[in-house]
């Protein structure tokens, strides 16, 4: 059923402005982001991430879902690798610990 999720996700959870909003999708997005804010708070971040950090999180989340809908690797191993990389990236983003040089990812 993964191939059918792409259009559903695009329509209901897209970050792009639309003339009509899917209210259920918007409610799901807001609930999801509130949960993420709660998790971040439990890990010692006293301030909520700014708009850029929240936008980056949502973009990563949708990107992973979109990738997963077309991932033909065994047990979706490529998606799992993308999730691992994305989590490390996001933690660096919100903690301010990422190197600006990109050395940790350049090989």
C-alpha positions as CSV (number, residue, x, y, z in Angstrom):
1,X,0.0,0.0,0.0
2,X,3.0,2.3,0.2
3,X,2.7,3.5,-3.4
4,X,-0.8,4.9,-2.7
5,X,0.4,6.9,0.3
6,X,2.4,9.4,-1.7
7,X,-0.6,11.2,-3.1
8,X,-2.4,11.1,0.2
9,X,0.6,12.6,2.0
10,X,1.1,15.2,-0.7
11,X,-2.5,16.3,-0.4
12,X,-3.0,16.2,3.3
13,X,0.4,17.0,4.9
14,X,2.1,19.2,2.3
15,X,3.9,22.3,3.7
16,X,3.2,24.2,0.5
17,X,0.4,26.8,0.7
18,X,-2.9,25.7,-0.9
19,X,-6.2,27.3,-1.6
20,X,-8.0,24.6,0.4
21,X,-6.6,23.0,3.5
22,X,-7.2,19.4,4.5
23,X,-8.4,20.0,8.1
24,X,-7.6,16.5,9.2
25,X,-4.1,16.7,7.7
26,X,-3.5,20.0,9.4
27,X,-4.7,18.7,12.7
28,X,-2.5,15.7,12.4
29,X,0.5,17.9,11.5
30,X,-0.1,20.2,14.5
31,X,-0.5,17.2,16.9
32,X,2.6,15.6,15.5
33,X,4.7,18.8,15.9
34,X,3.3,19.3,19.5
35,X,4.5,15.8,20.3
36,X,7.9,16.5,18.9
37,X,8.1,19.7,20.9
38,X,7.3,17.6,24.0
39,X,10.0,15.1,23.3
40,X,12.5,17.9,22.7
41,X,11.6,19.4,26.0
42,X,12.1,16.0,27.8
43,X,15.6,15.9,26.4
44,X,16.6,19.2,28.1
45,X,15.8,21.8,25.5
46,X,14.1,24.6,27.5
47,X,13.0,26.6,24.5
48,X,10.9,25.4,21.7
49,X,12.8,25.3,18.4
50,X,12.3,28.3,16.3
51,X,10.3,28.4,13.1
52,X,13.3,27.4,11.0
53,X,14.0,24.3,13.1
54,X,10.3,23.2,13.1
55,X,10.2,23.7,9.3
56,X,13.3,21.7,8.8
57,X,11.9,18.9,11.0
58,X,8.7,18.8,9.0
59,X,10.6,18.8,5.7
60,X,12.8,15.9,6.9
61,X,9.7,14.0,8.1
62,X,7.8,14.4,4.8
63,X,10.9,13.7,2.8
64,X,11.4,10.4,4.7
65,X,7.8,9.4,4.2
66,X,8.0,10.3,0.5
67,X,11.3,8.3,0.1
68,X,9.7,5.3,2.0
69,X,6.7,5.2,-0.3
70,X,9.1,4.3,-3.2
71,X,11.8,2.4,-1.3
72,X,12.4,-1.0,-2.9
73,X,15.4,-1.9,-0.8
74,X,15.2,-5.1,1.3
75,X,13.2,-4.3,4.5
76,X,13.3,-0.6,3.4
77,X,17.0,-0.5,4.6
78,X,17.6,2.7,2.6
79,X,14.8,4.4,4.4
80,X,16.2,3.3,7.7
81,X,19.6,4.7,6.8
82,X,17.9,8.0,5.8
83,X,16.1,8.1,9.2
84,X,19.4,7.6,11.0
85,X,21.1,10.3,9.1
86,X,18.1,12.7,9.4
87,X,17.9,12.2,13.2
88,X,21.7,13.0,13.6
89,X,21.3,16.1,11.4
90,X,18.3,17.4,13.3
91,X,19.9,16.9,16.7
92,X,22.9,18.9,15.5
93,X,20.6,21.6,14.2
94,X,18.7,22.1,17.4
95,X,21.7,21.6,19.7
96,X,24.0,23.9,17.7
97,X,26.7,21.2,17.7
98,X,27.0,20.6,14.0
99,X,30.3,21.6,12.3
100,X,29.8,24.2,9.6
101,X,32.4,22.5,7.4
102,X,30.4,19.4,6.6
103,X,33.5,17.3,7.4
104,X,31.6,14.6,9.3
105,X,29.5,13.8,6.2
106,X,32.1,14.3,3.5
107,X,33.8,11.0,2.5
